[in-house]
Amino acid sequence: MSGTTTVNEPATHDSASTGERADLLECLAKHRQFLRFTTRDLTDEQAGRRTTASRLCLGGLIKHVASVERAWAQFILDGPSAMPDFTAMTEADWARRADEFEMLPGETLTGLLADYAEVARRTDELVATLPELNATQPLPKAPWSEPGARWSARRVLMHIIAETAQHAGHADIIRESLDGAKTMG
């Protein structure tokens, strides 16, 4: 069993960002911090432990949210080619995707948090340097995507914020089930 992991400081965004961009980055930073905070003082074994009926564990949630944010940030730049065609995925593809929710052998909480911090830094840099937030891309093929729908960079960022917030809530439940610790309260 490895030692406990402390939570990295939140990624800071470009102080030159103002207005809407600053608001989006501040909101995202807040939810990232809530998610990271659920892993405070945990060992790798604790971060990989399932405490609910699902496959979710705290380390897996950090890994999943980092992966999702990385993919959606790349989508802002490259459109649907940054994502798989979800309508053509095989069972093996779905099984590999499900591995995002678990800590696999050799993965550490420290490593997952470092990767997440790097993803956050890149996203923050992207938001600060985008020529505009109104540019749109067609959504990738997926059973849950409306055919022909397009999302602006702004909409993608709001989706990343929502995804992060949702999983921070999942993480809070998992942490409370693990050892009684809570993000708030």
C-alpha contacts under 8 A as a table, 3 or more apart, distances in Angstrom:
res1	aa1	res2	aa2	distance
1	M	43	T	7.07
1	M	44	D	7.02
1	M	45	E	6.41
2	S	43	T	5.89
2	S	44	D	6.16
2	S	45	E	7.61
3	G	42	L	7.84
3	G	43	T	5.46
3	G	44	D	7.58
4	T	41	D	4.99
4	T	42	L	4.76
4	T	43	T	4.25
4	T	44	D	7.27
5	T	39	T	7.57
5	T	40	R	6.42
5	T	41	D	5.17
5	T	42	L	5.52
5	T	43	T	6.12
5	T	44	D	7.79
5	T	109	L	6.82
5	T	110	T	6.16
6	T	39	T	7.64
6	T	40	R	5.27
6	T	41	D	5.39
6	T	42	L	7.60
7	V	36	R	6.09
7	V	37	F	6.26
7	V	39	T	6.73
7	V	40	R	5.37
7	V	41	D	7.66
7	V	113	L	7.58
8	N	36	R	7.56
8	N	113	L	7.05
8	N	114	A	7.67
8	N	117	A	7.56
9	E	33	Q	7.89
10	P	29	A	6.48
10	P	32	R	7.23
10	P	33	Q	5.97
10	P	117	A	7.41
11	A	29	A	6.95
11	A	117	A	6.29
11	A	120	A	6.20
11	A	121	R	5.82
11	A	124	D	7.97
12	T	29	A	7.73
12	T	121	R	7.34
12	T	124	D	7.67
13	H	17	S	7.49
13	H	22	A	7.93
13	H	25	L	6.73
13	H	121	R	7.47
13	H	124	D	5.43
13	H	125	E	6.98
13	H	128	A	7.60
14	D	17	S	5.60
14	D	124	D	7.33
14	D	125	E	7.01
14	D	128	A	6.37
15	S	18	T	7.69
16	A	128	A	7.81
17	S	21	R	5.93
17	S	22	A	5.11
17	S	128	A	5.82
18	T	21	R	5.85
18	T	22	A	4.70
18	T	23	D	7.54
19	G	22	A	5.41
19	G	23	D	6.24
20	E	23	D	5.00
20	E	24	L	6.14
21	R	24	L	5.14
21	R	25	L	6.12
21	R	127	V	6.78
21	R	128	A	6.91
22	A	25	L	5.13
22	A	26	E	5.93
23	D	26	E	5.12
23	D	27	C	6.12
24	L	27	C	5.24
24	L	28	L	6.15
24	L	157	L	7.33
24	L	158	M	7.54
25	L	28	L	5.07
25	L	29	A	5.97
25	L	124	D	6.67
25	L	127	V	7.76
26	E	29	A	5.05
26	E	30	K	6.19
27	C	30	K	5.18
27	C	31	H	6.51
27	C	161	I	7.14
28	L	31	H	5.31
28	L	32	R	6.09
28	L	160	I	7.72
28	L	161	I	5.20
28	L	164	T	7.58
29	A	32	R	5.03
29	A	33	Q	6.11
30	K	33	Q	5.20
30	K	34	F	6.38
31	H	34	F	4.98
31	H	35	L	6.26
31	H	161	I	7.12
31	H	164	T	6.06
31	H	165	A	5.32
31	H	168	A	6.82
32	R	35	L	5.13
32	R	36	R	6.14
32	R	164	T	6.44
32	R	165	A	7.66
32	R	168	A	7.60
33	Q	36	R	5.03
33	Q	37	F	5.81
34	F	37	F	5.13
34	F	38	T	6.70
34	F	168	A	5.97
34	F	183	T	6.72
35	L	38	T	5.62
35	L	39	T	7.60
35	L	62	I	7.46
35	L	164	T	7.40
35	L	165	A	7.70
35	L	167	H	7.16
35	L	168	A	4.32
35	L	169	G	7.77
35	L	171	A	6.53
35	L	172	D	7.72
36	R	39	T	5.62
36	R	40	R	7.24
36	R	62	I	7.45
36	R	113	L	7.57
37	F	40	R	5.38
37	F	183	T	6.65
38	T	58	L	7.53
38	T	168	A	7.83
38	T	171	A	6.25
38	T	172	D	6.01
38	T	175	R	6.16
38	T	182	K	7.25
38	T	183	T	6.11
39	T	42	L	5.77
39	T	47	A	6.85
39	T	58	L	6.67
39	T	59	G	7.78
39	T	175	R	7.63
42	L	45	E	7.96
42	L	46	Q	5.85
42	L	47	A	6.18
43	T	46	Q	5.17
43	T	47	A	6.18
43	T	109	L	7.54
44	D	47	A	5.02
44	D	48	G	6.16
44	D	59	G	7.90
44	D	108	T	5.71
44	D	109	L	5.50
45	E	48	G	5.23
45	E	49	R	6.28
46	Q	49	R	5.15
46	Q	178	L	7.70
47	A	57	C	6.33
47	A	58	L	5.03
47	A	59	G	4.94
47	A	60	G	7.98
47	A	103	M	7.83
47	A	109	L	6.67
48	G	57	C	5.39
48	G	58	L	6.38
48	G	59	G	5.60
48	G	60	G	7.01
48	G	102	E	6.62
48	G	103	M	5.32
49	R	57	C	5.65
49	R	58	L	7.61
49	R	178	L	7.96
50	R	53	A	7.71
50	R	54	S	7.46
50	R	55	R	6.41
50	R	56	L	5.99
50	R	57	C	4.97
50	R	174	I	7.62
51	T	56	L	7.91
51	T	57	C	7.23
51	T	174	I	5.84
51	T	177	S	5.92
51	T	178	L	6.06
52	T	55	R	7.61
52	T	56	L	7.34
52	T	174	I	6.89
52	T	177	S	7.75
55	R	101	F	6.48
55	R	102	E	6.74
56	L	60	G	6.29
56	L	61	L	6.61
56	L	101	F	5.44
56	L	102	E	6.39
56	L	174	I	7.99
57	C	60	G	5.15
57	C	61	L	6.15
57	C	101	F	6.72
57	C	102	E	6.10
57	C	103	M	7.58
57	C	171	A	7.61
57	C	174	I	6.89
58	L	61	L	5.10
58	L	62	I	6.37
58	L	171	A	5.87
58	L	174	I	6.94
58	L	175	R	7.38
59	G	62	I	5.17
59	G	63	K	6.24
59	G	101	F	7.73
59	G	102	E	6.72
59	G	103	M	5.75
59	G	108	T	7.93
59	G	109	L	5.88
59	G	112	L	6.95
60	G	63	K	4.96
60	G	64	H	5.96
60	G	99	D	7.94
60	G	100	E	5.83
60	G	101	F	3.97
60	G	102	E	4.11
60	G	103	M	5.23
61	L	64	H	4.98
61	L	65	V	6.00
61	L	100	E	7.57
61	L	101	F	5.63
61	L	102	E	7.53
61	L	167	H	6.82
61	L	171	A	7.08
62	I	65	V	5.34
62	I	66	A	6.14
62	I	112	L	6.58
62	I	113	L	6.90
62	I	116	Y	6.97
63	K	66	A	5.23
63	K	67	S	6.18
63	K	100	E	5.98
63	K	101	F	6.93
63	K	112	L	5.93
63	K	116	Y	7.22
64	H	67	S	5.06
64	H	68	V	6.10
64	H	100	E	4.99
64	H	101	F	5.83
65	V	68	V	5.07
65	V	69	E	6.00
65	V	116	Y	7.87
65	V	163	E	7.42
65	V	164	T	6.38
65	V	167	H	7.50
66	A	69	E	5.20
66	A	70	R	6.01
66	A	115	D	7.23
66	A	116	Y	4.99
66	A	119	V	6.27
66	A	120	A	7.84
67	S	70	R	5.10
67	S	71	A	6.16
67	S	100	E	7.82
68	V	71	A	5.18
68	V	72	W	6.14
68	V	160	I	7.69
69	E	72	W	5.23
69	E	73	A	5.98
69	E	119	V	7.14
69	E	120	A	7.86
69	E	123	T	7.70
69	E	160	I	6.04
70	R	73	A	5.28
70	R	74	Q	6.24
70	R	119	V	5.98
70	R	123	T	7.55
71	A	74	Q	5.13
71	A	75	F	6.10
71	A	82	A	6.37
71	A	83	M	6.53
72	W	75	F	4.73
72	W	76	I	6.42
72	W	82	A	7.81
72	W	156	V	6.70
72	W	160	I	7.33
73	A	76	I	5.25
73	A	77	L	7.00
73	A	123	T	6.12
73	A	126	L	7.68
73	A	156	V	7.83
74	Q	77	L	5.23
74	Q	78	D	5.95
74	Q	79	G	7.47
74	Q	82	A	5.82
75	F	78	D	5.02
75	F	79	G	4.44
75	F	80	P	6.08
75	F	81	S	7.39
75	F	82	A	5.16
75	F	83	M	7.09
75	F	137	Q	7.71
76	I	79	G	5.93
76	I	136	T	7.81
76	I	137	Q	7.06
76	I	152	S	7.81
76	I	153	A	5.63
76	I	156	V	7.29
78	D	81	S	6.21
78	D	82	A	5.87
79	G	82	A	6.03
79	G	137	Q	5.13
79	G	138	P	6.48
79	G	139	L	7.29
79	G	140	P	7.65
80	P	83	M	5.53
80	P	84	P	7.74
80	P	137	Q	7.24
80	P	138	P	6.42
80	P	139	L	5.82
80	P	140	P	4.44
80	P	141	K	7.70
81	S	84	P	7.13
81	S	140	P	7.47
83	M	140	P	6.46
84	P	89	M	7.79
84	P	140	P	7.27
84	P	141	K	7.79
85	D	88	A	5.58
85	D	89	M	6.72
85	D	140	P	6.32
85	D	141	K	5.06
85	D	142	A	6.48
86	F	89	M	5.31
86	F	140	P	7.66
86	F	141	K	5.81
86	F	142	A	4.67
86	F	143	P	7.15
87	T	141	K	6.12
87	T	142	A	5.25
87	T	143	P	6.25
89	M	92	A	7.90
89	M	93	D	5.56
89	M	94	W	6.66
90	T	93	D	5.02
90	T	94	W	6.35
91	E	94	W	5.07
91	E	95	A	6.10
92	A	95	A	4.97
92	A	96	R	6.23
93	D	96	R	5.19
93	D	97	R	6.23
94	W	97	R	4.93
94	W	98	A	6.12
95	A	98	A	4.99
95	A	99	D	6.57
96	R	99	D	5.23
96	R	100	E	7.44
97	R	100	E	5.65
98	A	101	F	5.79
98	A	102	E	7.65
99	D	102	E	5.43
99	D	103	M	7.66
99	D	104	L	7.40
100	E	103	M	7.66
103	M	107	E	5.98
103	M	108	T	7.55
104	L	107	E	5.61
107	E	111	G	6.79
107	E	112	L	7.24
108	T	111	G	5.13
108	T	112	L	6.22
109	L	112	L	5.03
109	L	113	L	6.02
110	T	113	L	5.23
110	T	114	A	6.13
111	G	114	A	5.07
111	G	115	D	6.19
112	L	115	D	5.13
112	L	116	Y	6.17
113	L	116	Y	4.99
113	L	117	A	6.12
114	A	117	A	5.06
114	A	118	E	6.31
115	D	118	E	5.12
115	D	119	V	6.21
116	Y	119	V	5.01
116	Y	120	A	6.08
117	A	120	A	5.03
117	A	121	R	6.14
118	E	121	R	5.02
118	E	122	R	6.26
119	V	122	R	5.21
119	V	123	T	6.18
120	A	123	T	5.12
120	A	124	D	6.04
121	R	124	D	5.19
121	R	125	E	6.16
122	R	125	E	5.07
122	R	126	L	6.11
123	T	126	L	4.97
123	T	127	V	6.18
124	D	127	V	5.18
124	D	128	A	6.19
125	E	128	A	5.13
125	E	129	T	6.19
126	L	129	T	5.22
126	L	130	L	5.86
127	V	130	L	5.50
130	L	133	L	6.88
132	E	135	A	6.35
132	E	153	A	7.92
133	L	152	S	6.48
133	L	153	A	4.92
133	L	154	R	5.04
134	N	152	S	5.17
134	N	153	A	6.09
134	N	154	R	6.47
135	A	152	S	5.21
135	A	153	A	6.03
136	T	150	R	5.88
136	T	151	W	5.11
136	T	152	S	3.98
136	T	153	A	6.32
137	Q	150	R	5.24
137	Q	151	W	5.62
137	Q	152	S	6.49
138	P	148	G	6.65
138	P	149	A	5.87
138	P	150	R	4.14
138	P	151	W	6.47
139	L	145	S	6.82
139	L	148	G	7.39
139	L	149	A	5.92
139	L	150	R	5.45
139	L	151	W	6.63
140	P	145	S	7.44
141	K	145	S	6.71
141	K	147	P	7.88
142	A	145	S	5.23
145	S	149	A	7.22
146	E	149	A	5.47
151	W	154	R	7.86
151	W	155	R	5.72
151	W	156	V	6.43
152	S	155	R	5.09
152	S	156	V	6.31
153	A	156	V	5.06
153	A	157	L	6.21
154	R	157	L	5.14
154	R	158	M	6.27
155	R	158	M	5.03
155	R	159	H	6.16
156	V	159	H	4.94
156	V	160	I	6.23
157	L	160	I	5.00
157	L	161	I	6.22
158	M	161	I	5.03
158	M	162	A	6.15
159	H	162	A	5.00
159	H	163	E	6.01
160	I	163	E	5.09
160	I	164	T	6.05
161	I	164	T	5.15
161	I	165	A	6.08
162	A	165	A	5.10
162	A	166	Q	6.01
163	E	166	Q	5.18
163	E	167	H	6.21
164	T	167	H	5.28
164	T	168	A	6.02
165	A	168	A	4.99
165	A	169	G	6.40
166	Q	169	G	5.29
166	Q	170	H	6.53
167	H	170	H	4.79
167	H	171	A	5.99
168	A	171	A	4.94
168	A	172	D	6.17
169	G	172	D	5.07
169	G	173	I	6.49
170	H	173	I	5.28
170	H	174	I	6.31
171	A	174	I	4.99
171	A	175	R	6.01
172	D	175	R	5.14
172	D	176	E	6.09
172	D	182	K	6.07
172	D	183	T	6.11
173	I	176	E	5.17
173	I	177	S	6.13
173	I	182	K	7.93
174	I	177	S	5.09
174	I	178	L	6.05
175	R	178	L	4.87
175	R	179	D	6.33
175	R	180	G	6.75
175	R	181	A	6.05
175	R	182	K	6.69
176	E	179	D	5.62
176	E	180	G	4.10
176	E	181	A	4.91
176	E	182	K	5.53
177	S	180	G	5.92
178	L	181	A	7.78
182	K	185	G	6.55
